[in-house]
């Protein structure tokens, strides 16, 4: 849920209460489209996150820690030069639009104190962060918008800054009750009517505001009394908001997972109060930010894996052709034998030789292509050589096919592990393994990757509370779980012939059927088959699982197993929330 004008206004109110008068003592750019400002104010130290990410644009106060690159990007260096140690004079939001304007007093190149404006345009894929000097000229922006990219305005250094074009909407903070009534009288869907009539309202936010009063979704379905009640509710809410009164809230789904942020308590979904809009966004964006960051950071690795998977698939197609050439191979052997057997009686006519094929019942004369430059005996030897060469190629293709299938399974497993990466430590472990296996090169002169603490597998408590279920998310975790952590009497599970996680069940005594079902479901859910139905999952005791000498990480063999068929329902997985190891 990207931040709309309403949530931005609540965030601006929090900035006005905390940041105004404070000094910017830290500027970081953890991602290419993110800024993190550290502010020392009279009431304490604060962090302001400004994200121009198209998927989740926002500008809240935050407590979330960010990992910063070793070398600061150019835009970050420029901001440090211009506004570091500057004092925040104001935080404003023009017209309740999705624009944040921070006015910062800082020294210019001549040492004079001048007002800079750091402007965050929170507008989805058009989001931007722009530094404007005291003359209204753009110093720089995190995204440049040049000629040919926009026919509305340019966002380039040296160009005068203009606010985004204003839409013909009313400011709800200044609106009277009658204006809300008049908007509803125009008809259509309530959420779209409100969002198109007033600044700062996304359709989702407008729908949640209306749902506090009525279950109707259409303006036409409202009678006069209900329309009056809804208009009064909107007016009361915005009047309180104008006075700085709002209730930061996190909306929740059935699994108590955050699905939205509101400056009021919604009535149509579960919710819980938050200390601030910033805290609400920290909670809401925690998993989303990890996913988005992993997608960006893993893009190069994903491409390498996909390229190697395609290479393996092409090789398998070639091996299939070689293995399917059995008929041609046997024909060459037959021709060689028949020419040899009929060496003295064969009748050669140019490029053909007529021989008796005694393998047929009854025997029949057949014609065999020959090269007239060579004798019948030499032609026979040529056919035998072709046979031996093709047979050797077929045998080698069989061996290479088996090796390629193993490699393909490994690569597909790594691609699945990449999807499961939930942090820099897990991604780093996967990258290091691919380097060890020769799929990624370690660039000469490149800085060493930062060292992270070893990642940990997932741990779930079974629904009966008698067992713990451990799930590996990469090959290192899988090997550790299976070969070092698990004991001989523990249950081990894995999707049958499908790349996926190793799953270990630990409990006192034998696990219940329900526990094994839950473990099998987790094994299917954390596999390449996620989203499928009736997924085969093998299960056995750990003592029957072994790792062959020279096998790739995560690869094992097992015996004395049984197979369960499960559908990895997200409902069950969400019910079994991960717990601390």
Steps between C-alpha positions, in 0.01 A plus 500: 500500500672811373456809714213720384450866582301425814766282660767741384318781679496298822871435452564873441322580827737260678796670331378842609481376859846342501730612218440875464788683663717190492838465331570246226802310630492199271409442134500151353379342176456129578331432166513680169153645558509550879628769734543471874544826691622497860369802692610618845215700653419641842274202580746233384656336196283402205530335160299605197469250218415635154436223248448567132454131430224456244353208693488658844556875498483666840654757733451398865711526813657161557685281747600243241872451447639504149816345361697765313733451204873531562520791254230766523318578170559838333161641602568412861843667484342814354242517779774459761685788342197730484269427794693289754493686835216711361202588719147399404284812494174344387327189370210570266261327265359729229124455459494157665662368184760221503788745533721556806701821519774525763648848529855474631727787599857419406816668382547550129833493317576852623432409861174694520195347664236444234176298484517181297193292425514124501188391312363147496238428234320185621335401173554134418721443198534877460640544852809711545719672758621844398732758656412861412715801592395838638435630147258218416751328271539121509842407638448130430243222519509130571333447161559729204207565268625641173364600164310211345417348839232753591314775316380652829822609675871429519678377812862581425780692675487865410130501412245697701288276721125483454254307712320214325193622309208552733181308441160661531425376845402655831707500816294291747664669799324822403181340367161548661248228561296619199796445265518135602125470448520658156776262396292199603201636307696471175461124508726208417709286733551671835876433514563629148273801546679608819849436363426695181345791690752555783876513530689236689256211470579174330197286408601247769520770767169655388336158511625440856376842612156437354483148644504648852150634432340284232539166328371649175755551221290710264397863547160421348434246776524768770179658623497859622554406864794267425656754264474764772653262756791412270565865414497589869743215576742619231479859618561401863797283406669767289430773755675290766784428258543873438551535876761223490275230645514156341539134598788309338375152420628186329237298313537121526393194305365178648854395595570830682736606222511871411310590185462877530562819698231748597485821709172370647353171621340319203179311565508254210826318593689387807747757627725605786616837623851620428705756687537712189451499126871433474476196727199376302698522174798327661277206582316501168811531283730264690445192281424695183827693521696179553335340198552803278863538610569132443346525152736783410810355664442153357421602143853424370510165682157407365618573144808280544287214630243535221774509233656183638161330522441583132846362418417172676165473323668546159757232586224261604328550164825407321551195721143393429574505126810287555313253721214474250736403217486129596342395169775666295772350721368144470457543127871578460591188700262289290639632172853426615412144600307429180778632275753291691284187485439542125849615419555255212148483365399864516391663179613862480326734261650846519405650837293201617575144599237226496536257791294233667357614836483172691353678807167522320253216503509390229843642393474769232733688270555864601704784356770666713650840404875468439782727387631371163848636583540227759474124497211314658719407798606863544138615481415246770775639724373853439155395619652335810695819578183708465324256731775517764519879479124546530477242781776677694326834444170352620660353811674829574173687441335278760771581755501869416122511508500363855762758603306781334176394667679515835638844415158620383341382823767686695452822302122487526542443873724806525245704308239390752740580787549846351124554519509406869784742590371729773814697582849596395655211696305235309570667166870524587512128584335409171735725300805353676383146422450586132854639494635180653312298238641714218178670389605844621843655468675684777609823333863593547552815700138506610428584859424207723135451570399592855494207738166410655412271784395157377135496400260276687230266373134556568353338808130423552313349795252231402133569567493243782800672661700176530749547217721752333523506123817642344514619138823579314491793258827437315746217444724601789205491738379173347837331550529634854148391593526152353862405558585677825187608685262208446536174691443153362151468647377837371270506198635642174276624215555626145291540186543200271725581201420870543748765623407620845588536865617229737250468786581350839244403766629484857285375784500264792368171374331451164336806341124495448347457155392866516857611571633296206228649280602850610867423435417359155295810422793721599733290282268549202445868575873571516573324173485567129154337502349775716157584362441149364270222614560146624874552531693179584709537816732219610558448871732271691721489806815707487715186537395393150624824343858519372711739300700335219867584471553797270131594490408865462380695804147406602507172303426178692373149436260305719340158538212335689260784448130561461323759288219736597302714256414848624375831368710784644215714627612841612233496771674222689846651449383837628347330803839348587681825564883482517644503849847565640748213475 
